[in-house]
Amino acid sequence: MLGIFKNKKIPMDKIETVIGSNTSFDGHLKCDGNIRIDGVCEGGVIETVGNVVVAPQGRVAAKIIAEHVSVAGEVTGGIHARGRLEILSTGRVSGDVRVANFYKDEAGVLSGQLVMGEEAAVSEVSEEAGERVSG
């Protein structure tokens, strides 16, 4: 498993939705469980009360709204994590993010505005808030 699931050892049967490596998705995906993305998601929104894992081969060009988000692939678009955003060494995020907690491996990349803190994760923030991060 990736990042946020490393310590918890969540079995595969706890991931309710999988966008497979040969799958492409465009639209609004909304669910109550955990999502793993191995394929391509373009446009729209990915929204869950659970967690989102973007696998190393996963590509997302959409907004992600989730409890925790772990990125080992590529995300272009906003991320709103009520909990933690984790960018692993192979992960690339281009877009503005609002999170309660943030972790980035040394080789991981975030290009966009980072707004971090409990208030940022649960409430709307103005465009002026936060700091520019590029890494």
Backbone as ProteinMPNN parsed JSONL, in Angstrom:
{"seq_chain_A": "MLGIFKNKKIPMDKIETVIGSNTSFDGHLKCDGNIRIDGVCEGGVIETVGNVVVAPQGRVAAKIIAEHVSVAGEVTGGIHARGRLEILSTGRVSGDVRVANFYKDEAGVLSGQLVMGEEAAVSEVSEEAGERVSG", "coords_chain_A": {"N_chain_A": [[0.831, -1.193, 0.0], [0.26, 2.368, -0.284], [1.785, 5.282, 1.12], [-0.292, 6.936, 3.216], [-1.6, 4.698, 4.04], [0.363, 3.023, 4.854], [1.188, 2.57, 7.587], [-1.192, 1.672, 8.687], [-1.919, -0.592, 7.311], [-4.119, -1.238, 5.572], [-6.254, -3.548, 4.159], [-6.731, -4.651, 0.715], [-9.466, -5.118, 0.305], [-10.659, -3.097, 1.652], [-10.576, -0.918, 0.076], [-12.917, 0.49, -1.74], [-13.47, 1.474, -4.3], [-11.935, 1.28, -7.419], [-10.093, 2.743, -9.948], [-8.984, 1.342, -12.609], [-5.811, 0.496, -14.264], [-6.205, 0.386, -17.022], [-8.29, 2.064, -17.432], [-10.215, 4.967, -18.066], [-11.605, 7.956, -16.851], [-14.11, 10.473, -16.767], [-15.733, 12.999, -15.247], [-18.02, 13.393, -12.443], [-17.164, 11.797, -9.645], [-18.472, 10.309, -6.887], [-18.376, 8.977, -3.693], [-18.676, 6.884, -0.729], [-16.531, 5.561, 0.316], [-13.071, 4.373, 0.276], [-10.839, 5.256, -2.385], [-8.885, 4.129, -5.07], [-6.663, 5.106, -7.561], [-5.458, 3.987, -10.463], [-5.538, 4.434, -13.079], [-6.628, 6.88, -15.453], [-8.069, 9.959, -14.701], [-9.97, 12.506, -15.849], [-11.014, 15.824, -15.771], [-13.853, 17.219, -14.01], [-14.817, 16.1, -10.695], [-13.507, 14.33, -7.917], [-14.816, 12.897, -5.224], [-15.033, 11.992, -1.844], [-15.878, 10.663, 1.398], [-14.017, 9.142, 2.447], [-10.67, 7.992, 1.777], [-8.259, 8.907, -0.78], [-6.127, 7.361, -3.042], [-3.594, 7.929, -5.249], [-2.04, 6.053, -7.421], [1.358, 5.165, -8.527], [1.264, 5.016, -11.391], [-1.049, 6.378, -11.846], [-3.043, 9.072, -13.112], [-4.423, 12.197, -12.635], [-6.579, 14.747, -13.527], [-8.323, 16.648, -12.157], [-10.478, 17.953, -9.561], [-9.889, 16.99, -6.215], [-11.568, 15.845, -3.399], [-11.377, 14.798, -0.181], [-10.874, 12.735, 2.795], [-8.163, 11.897, 3.479], [-5.362, 12.169, 1.292], [-3.177, 10.494, -0.835], [-0.46, 10.791, -2.925], [1.226, 9.263, -5.43], [1.434, 9.286, -8.045], [0.413, 11.469, -10.593], [-1.167, 14.588, -10.142], [-3.195, 17.068, -11.371], [-4.767, 19.825, -10.526], [-7.044, 21.073, -8.005], [-6.738, 20.127, -4.533], [-8.511, 19.12, -1.744], [-8.106, 18.217, 1.362], [-9.447, 16.986, 4.217], [-8.02, 15.871, 6.183], [-4.929, 14.647, 5.86], [-2.559, 15.448, 3.319], [-0.4, 13.692, 1.312], [2.528, 13.592, -0.447], [4.323, 11.468, -2.273], [7.64, 10.209, -3.173], [7.584, 9.793, -5.965], [5.48, 11.333, -6.629], [3.559, 14.008, -8.076], [2.124, 17.131, -7.816], [0.168, 19.591, -9.177], [-1.351, 22.404, -8.555], [-3.679, 24.18, -6.436], [-3.849, 23.557, -2.952], [-5.714, 22.637, -0.056], [-5.37, 21.737, 3.184], [-5.395, 19.86, 6.294], [-3.122, 18.729, 7.315], [0.217, 18.103, 6.171], [2.536, 16.296, 4.144], [5.555, 15.744, 2.408], [7.633, 13.814, 0.427], [11.172, 14.031, -0.168], [11.791, 14.023, -2.973], [9.317, 14.43, -4.074], [6.856, 16.596, -5.682], [5.303, 19.728, -5.345], [3.484, 22.138, -6.85], [2.055, 25.024, -6.55], [-0.47, 26.712, -4.578], [-0.334, 26.363, -1.118], [-2.421, 25.862, 1.539], [-2.561, 25.417, 4.842], [-3.669, 23.806, 7.813], [-6.046, 23.307, 10.443], [-8.35, 24.93, 10.164], [-8.187, 25.625, 7.474], [-8.765, 23.259, 6.201], [-11.427, 22.774, 6.748], [-12.926, 25.017, 6.126], [-13.826, 27.622, 3.791], [-11.259, 29.425, 2.103], [-9.699, 32.546, 1.394], [-8.358, 33.701, -1.761], [-6.023, 35.05, -1.309], [-4.857, 34.011, 0.957], [-2.441, 31.77, 2.482], [0.658, 30.269, 1.228], [3.045, 30.379, -1.404], [4.315, 27.456, -2.869], [6.897, 25.6, -4.242], [8.412, 22.768, -5.351]], "CA_chain_A": [[0.0, 0.0, 0.0], [0.98, 3.618, -0.375], [1.781, 6.345, 2.091], [-1.16, 7.062, 4.382], [-2.032, 3.376, 4.444], [1.545, 2.251, 5.209], [1.172, 2.156, 8.99], [-2.469, 1.06, 9.032], [-2.02, -1.87, 6.609], [-5.492, -1.448, 5.135], [-6.295, -4.563, 3.099], [-7.334, -4.227, -0.541], [-10.921, -5.142, 0.349], [-11.112, -1.852, 2.261], [-10.659, 0.068, -1.001], [-14.175, 0.145, -2.373], [-13.523, 1.899, -5.697], [-10.643, 1.277, -8.105], [-10.032, 3.141, -11.35], [-7.89, 0.486, -13.047], [-4.78, 1.05, -15.146], [-6.72, 0.463, -18.388], [-9.555, 2.784, -17.328], [-10.222, 6.419, -18.139], [-12.843, 8.453, -16.262], [-14.324, 11.909, -16.908], [-17.014, 13.334, -14.64], [-18.072, 13.58, -10.994], [-17.172, 10.532, -8.916], [-18.787, 10.567, -5.488], [-18.608, 7.725, -2.974], [-18.507, 6.94, 0.722], [-15.398, 4.748, 0.742], [-11.738, 4.68, -0.214], [-10.679, 5.189, -3.84], [-7.52, 3.979, -5.585], [-6.641, 5.468, -8.973], [-4.324, 3.464, -11.211], [-5.751, 4.852, -14.457], [-6.678, 8.294, -15.783], [-9.305, 10.688, -14.397], [-9.857, 13.836, -16.443], [-12.16, 16.698, -15.606], [-14.797, 16.925, -12.948], [-14.478, 16.072, -9.275], [-13.451, 13.048, -7.222], [-15.238, 13.293, -3.888], [-15.334, 10.891, -0.939], [-15.655, 10.895, 2.819], [-12.87, 8.289, 2.739], [-9.34, 8.382, 1.327], [-7.927, 8.741, -2.193], [-4.745, 6.988, -3.32], [-3.219, 8.02, -6.656], [-0.915, 5.133, -7.572], [2.434, 5.728, -9.365], [0.867, 5.143, -12.787], [-2.297, 7.137, -11.884], [-3.022, 10.455, -13.601], [-5.678, 12.861, -12.31], [-6.73, 16.156, -13.897], [-9.63, 16.928, -11.571], [-10.435, 18.355, -8.165], [-10.04, 15.872, -5.283], [-12.058, 16.199, -2.069], [-11.331, 13.543, 0.57], [-10.33, 12.815, 4.146], [-6.716, 11.87, 3.287], [-4.974, 11.95, -0.096], [-1.797, 10.07, -1.012], [-0.158, 10.927, -4.35], [2.469, 8.689, -5.934], [1.361, 9.55, -9.48], [0.348, 12.876, -10.985], [-2.448, 15.266, -9.97], [-3.292, 18.452, -11.831], [-6.06, 20.304, -10.045], [-7.082, 21.347, -6.585], [-6.946, 19.05, -3.569], [-9.037, 19.541, -0.442], [-8.021, 17.075, 2.274], [-9.844, 17.338, 5.581], [-6.944, 15.337, 7.014], [-3.546, 14.785, 5.414], [-2.096, 15.261, 1.941], [0.926, 13.092, 1.31], [3.106, 13.499, -1.786], [5.443, 10.537, -2.188], [8.803, 10.584, -3.992], [7.218, 9.795, -7.389], [4.269, 12.132, -6.757], [3.598, 15.362, -8.629], [0.852, 17.832, -7.667], [0.141, 20.942, -9.74], [-2.643, 22.996, -8.226], [-3.803, 24.696, -5.083], [-4.3, 22.548, -2.01], [-6.138, 23.03, 1.296], [-5.215, 20.519, 3.978], [-5.158, 20.016, 7.726], [-1.763, 18.272, 7.577], [0.915, 17.952, 4.888], [3.828, 15.615, 4.12], [6.108, 15.592, 1.06], [8.954, 13.209, 0.314], [12.165, 14.94, -0.727], [11.714, 14.086, -4.43], [7.959, 14.781, -4.475], [6.738, 17.966, -6.184], [4.067, 20.494, -5.207], [3.561, 23.426, -7.532], [0.76, 25.658, -6.337], [-0.678, 27.359, -3.293], [-0.601, 25.452, -0.005], [-3.058, 26.438, 2.718], [-2.523, 24.293, 5.777], [-4.176, 24.026, 9.155], [-7.381, 22.744, 10.643], [-9.355, 25.829, 9.609], [-8.095, 25.568, 6.014], [-9.348, 22.01, 5.73], [-12.865, 22.715, 6.954], [-13.632, 26.226, 5.727], [-13.347, 28.29, 2.579], [-10.193, 30.388, 2.337], [-9.591, 33.505, 0.301], [-7.235, 33.446, -2.667], [-4.818, 35.698, -0.82], [-4.287, 33.251, 2.079], [-1.509, 30.696, 2.147], [1.972, 30.621, 0.731], [3.444, 29.688, -2.641], [5.265, 26.39, -2.655], [7.349, 24.923, -5.448], [9.501, 21.918, -4.887]], "C_chain_A": [[0.869, 1.248, 0.0], [0.821, 4.449, 0.883], [0.863, 6.278, 3.29], [-1.634, 5.713, 4.892], [-0.876, 2.522, 4.946], [1.472, 1.701, 6.63], [-0.094, 1.4, 9.365], [-2.663, -0.296, 8.377], [-3.459, -2.186, 6.21], [-5.5, -2.457, 4.001], [-7.022, -4.044, 1.87], [-8.855, -4.235, -0.483], [-11.501, -3.911, 1.045], [-11.119, -0.703, 1.251], [-11.866, -0.32, -1.838], [-14.212, 0.459, -3.86], [-12.122, 1.939, -6.274], [-10.853, 1.732, -9.542], [-8.788, 2.441, -11.884], [-6.967, 1.13, -14.059], [-5.234, 1.166, -16.599], [-8.024, 1.248, -18.456], [-9.323, 4.286, -17.375], [-11.578, 6.896, -17.643], [-12.917, 9.958, -16.434], [-15.691, 12.219, -16.326], [-16.893, 13.546, -13.15], [-18.211, 12.215, -10.342], [-17.395, 10.849, -7.451], [-19.068, 9.239, -4.814], [-18.338, 7.925, -1.486], [-17.272, 6.207, 1.213], [-14.079, 5.227, 0.178], [-11.651, 4.447, -1.714], [-9.197, 5.038, -4.158], [-7.571, 4.249, -7.08], [-5.339, 4.978, -9.582], [-4.384, 3.946, -12.657], [-5.741, 6.363, -14.594], [-8.052, 8.856, -15.44], [-9.124, 12.108, -14.902], [-11.145, 14.612, -16.232], [-13.021, 16.306, -14.427], [-14.204, 16.936, -11.56], [-14.452, 14.626, -8.795], [-13.702, 13.382, -5.763], [-15.6, 12.067, -3.057], [-15.167, 11.329, 0.503], [-14.481, 10.049, 3.297], [-11.57, 8.883, 2.217], [-9.181, 8.162, -0.172], [-6.439, 8.427, -2.3], [-4.544, 7.1, -4.824], [-1.926, 7.22, -6.793], [0.143, 5.726, -8.501], [2.056, 5.906, -10.832], [-0.424, 5.953, -12.948], [-2.082, 8.574, -12.332], [-4.387, 11.068, -13.354], [-5.591, 14.316, -12.743], [-8.131, 16.552, -13.461], [-9.424, 17.43, -10.149], [-10.66, 17.119, -7.304], [-10.478, 16.423, -3.933], [-12.141, 14.894, -1.277], [-10.843, 13.791, 1.991], [-8.802, 12.901, 4.079], [-6.446, 11.591, 1.815], [-3.496, 11.587, -0.128], [-1.509, 10.061, -2.505], [1.218, 10.338, -4.636], [2.552, 8.887, -7.436], [1.341, 11.044, -9.739], [-1.064, 13.422, -10.816], [-2.304, 16.694, -10.462], [-4.684, 18.922, -11.467], [-6.004, 20.492, -8.547], [-7.285, 20.095, -5.747], [-7.436, 19.683, -2.272], [-9.061, 18.299, 0.44], [-8.375, 17.548, 3.679], [-8.804, 16.85, 6.581], [-5.599, 15.671, 6.401], [-3.401, 14.618, 3.908], [-0.668, 14.766, 2.033], [1.39, 12.981, -0.139], [4.365, 12.652, -1.667], [6.53, 10.912, -3.191], [8.501, 10.612, -5.488], [6.014, 10.681, -7.662], [4.518, 13.535, -7.275], [2.215, 15.972, -8.482], [1.02, 19.237, -8.219], [-1.249, 21.501, -9.495], [-2.647, 23.449, -6.784], [-4.389, 23.627, -4.17], [-4.666, 23.189, -0.669], [-6.16, 21.763, 2.126], [-5.093, 20.852, 5.458], [-3.711, 19.689, 8.057], [-1.102, 17.949, 6.242], [2.243, 17.232, 5.079], [4.268, 15.476, 2.671], [7.467, 14.935, 1.161], [9.884, 14.193, -0.381], [12.034, 15.093, -2.241], [10.311, 14.426, -4.939], [7.87, 16.248, -4.871], [5.348, 18.524, -5.906], [4.298, 21.834, -5.869], [2.183, 24.06, -7.445], [0.702, 26.287, -4.966], [-1.019, 26.306, -2.244], [-1.212, 26.25, 1.134], [-3.222, 25.287, 3.693], [-3.007, 24.713, 7.149], [-5.595, 23.517, 9.239], [-8.467, 23.614, 10.02], [-9.365, 25.769, 8.081], [-8.788, 24.336, 5.461], [-10.862, 21.993, 5.85], [-13.625, 23.947, 6.502], [-13.048, 26.789, 4.444], [-12.256, 29.281, 2.961], [-10.111, 31.314, 1.147], [-8.364, 33.188, -0.542], [-5.935, 34.033, -2.161], [-4.14, 34.897, 0.279], [-3.299, 32.216, 1.587], [-0.192, 31.202, 1.637], [2.254, 29.826, -0.529], [4.5, 28.659, -2.334], [5.63, 25.821, -4.007], [8.51, 24.045, -5.04], [9.667, 20.693, -5.662]], "O_chain_A": [[2.071, 1.181, 0.256], [-0.163, 4.323, 1.612], [1.194, 5.632, 4.285], [-2.028, 5.593, 6.052], [-1.099, 1.407, 5.418], [1.671, 0.506, 6.849], [-0.068, 0.568, 10.272], [-3.492, -1.083, 8.836], [-3.956, -3.279, 6.48], [-4.831, -2.255, 2.988], [-7.828, -3.118, 1.959], [-9.488, -3.428, -1.164], [-12.715, -3.708, 1.025], [-11.624, 0.378, 1.555], [-11.848, -1.323, -2.551], [-14.913, -0.217, -4.613], [-11.223, 2.552, -5.698], [-11.683, 1.18, -10.264], [-7.667, 2.889, -11.642], [-7.283, 2.169, -14.639], [-4.685, 1.982, -17.34], [-8.779, 1.118, -19.419], [-8.365, 4.803, -16.801], [-12.6, 6.299, -17.979], [-11.915, 10.654, -16.27], [-16.705, 11.755, -16.848], [-15.812, 13.842, -12.639], [-19.244, 11.557, -10.469], [-16.607, 11.57, -6.838], [-19.892, 8.457, -5.29], [-17.85, 8.967, -1.049], [-16.986, 6.224, 2.411], [-13.975, 6.342, -0.333], [-12.305, 3.554, -2.252], [-8.356, 5.732, -3.587], [-8.413, 3.697, -7.789], [-4.26, 5.48, -9.267], [-3.389, 3.872, -13.379], [-4.955, 7.051, -13.943], [-9.075, 8.301, -15.839], [-8.238, 12.831, -14.446], [-12.236, 14.104, -16.489], [-12.925, 15.192, -13.912], [-13.247, 17.653, -11.267], [-15.269, 13.805, -9.211], [-12.899, 14.07, -5.132], [-16.37, 11.212, -3.495], [-14.408, 12.253, 0.798], [-14.005, 10.218, 4.419], [-11.383, 10.099, 2.209], [-9.876, 7.338, -0.765], [-5.6, 9.126, -1.731], [-5.242, 6.44, -5.594], [-0.862, 7.648, -6.344], [-0.14, 6.7, -9.199], [2.496, 6.87, -11.459], [-0.854, 6.194, -14.076], [-1.086, 9.21, -11.987], [-5.4, 10.533, -13.803], [-4.657, 15.03, -12.379], [-9.015, 16.764, -14.291], [-8.325, 17.339, -9.602], [-11.517, 16.292, -7.615], [-9.859, 17.337, -3.388], [-12.884, 13.987, -1.65], [-10.453, 14.904, 2.346], [-8.214, 13.866, 4.566], [-7.201, 10.87, 1.163], [-2.664, 12.272, 0.466], [-2.216, 9.408, -3.272], [2.237, 10.836, -4.156], [3.606, 8.682, -8.038], [2.142, 11.795, -9.182], [-2.034, 12.819, -11.273], [-1.416, 17.432, -10.033], [-5.67, 18.461, -12.043], [-5.029, 20.113, -7.899], [-7.914, 19.131, -6.184], [-6.856, 20.647, -1.772], [-9.924, 17.435, 0.288], [-7.693, 18.396, 4.254], [-8.72, 17.362, 7.698], [-5.17, 16.825, 6.412], [-4.038, 13.757, 3.301], [0.164, 15.34, 2.735], [0.725, 12.351, -0.962], [5.346, 13.058, -1.043], [6.35, 11.841, -3.978], [9.116, 11.393, -6.214], [5.567, 10.776, -8.805], [5.529, 14.167, -6.968], [1.234, 15.405, -8.964], [1.899, 19.984, -7.788], [-2.21, 21.111, -10.158], [-1.738, 23.142, -6.013], [-5.298, 22.89, -4.552], [-4.028, 24.138, -0.214], [-6.886, 20.82, 1.811], [-4.737, 21.969, 5.833], [-3.128, 20.286, 8.962], [-1.78, 17.565, 5.289], [2.983, 17.5, 6.026], [3.465, 15.134, 1.803], [8.349, 15.412, 1.874], [9.432, 15.084, -1.1], [12.156, 16.209, -2.746], [10.141, 14.684, -6.13], [8.7, 17.057, -4.456], [4.341, 17.877, -6.193], [5.203, 22.578, -5.49], [1.263, 23.683, -8.17], [1.715, 26.383, -4.274], [-1.888, 25.462, -2.46], [-0.606, 27.196, 1.638], [-3.921, 24.313, 3.417], [-2.778, 25.841, 7.586], [-6.261, 23.321, 8.222], [-9.404, 23.095, 9.413], [-10.426, 25.851, 7.463], [-9.339, 24.375, 4.361], [-11.523, 21.259, 5.115], [-14.856, 23.934, 6.492], [-11.922, 26.471, 4.063], [-12.321, 29.904, 4.02], [-10.417, 30.921, 0.021], [-7.449, 32.495, -0.095], [-4.858, 33.572, -2.537], [-2.947, 35.086, 0.516], [-3.316, 31.83, 0.418], [0.059, 32.407, 1.611], [1.749, 28.715, -0.694], [5.468, 28.94, -1.628], [4.751, 25.584, -4.836], [9.48, 24.521, -4.451], [10.554, 19.892, -5.368]]}, "name": "protein", "num_of_chains": 1, "seq": "MLGIFKNKKIPMDKIETVIGSNTSFDGHLKCDGNIRIDGVCEGGVIETVGNVVVAPQGRVAAKIIAEHVSVAGEVTGGIHARGRLEILSTGRVSGDVRVANFYKDEAGVLSGQLVMGEEAAVSEVSEEAGERVSG"}
